[in-house]
Amino acid sequence: MPKQRNNIINAIRDIIEVILKALGNSNKTRTWHQHVVPYEDGWAVRREGNKRITSKHRKQSTAIRKAKAIAKRKDSDVIIHRESGGIRDRISYD
């Protein structure tokens, strides 16, 4: 009987470990990827996952330069969007 109890306890322990690992993987750390997106009458730089913008620009080229500067410091990517919202290009600095 004690041997069977130990087997059950070990099985429960294994199940709990699997669940905790799965939960830990779903809580990934945020990235520093910078998105260049259409914004009002111009363009904006926005960190991936943020609702607020980092900076606002009249021209897309200026927004791209700003996003590149941030991405280089953070070893991340720049994702450039089209005016329609689709992705035009991705530049990686990792």
CORSULDA-V519964 format. One line per field, one symbol per residue. ss: DSSP state (@ for helix, = for strand, . for the rest). phi: phi as a letter, one per 20 degrees, with the letter a starting at -180 (. if undefined). psi: psi as a letter, one per 30 degrees, with the letter a starting at -180 (. if undefined). A space follows every 50 residues. Layout:
ss: ???
phi: ???
psi: ???
This chain:
ss: .@@@@@@@@@@@@@@@@@@@@@@@@@.......======..======... ....===..@@@@@@@@@@@@@@@..=====.....======..
phi: .fffffffffffffffffffffffffdfffedgdddcfblebccdcfgne eeeebcbfdfffffgffffffffdlcdddeeeffofeebccdde
psi: eeeeeeeeeeeeeeeeeeeeeeeeffhllllgkkkjlkjcgbllkkkkfk ellelklekeeeeeeeeeeeeeeghalkjkllffflkelkkkg.
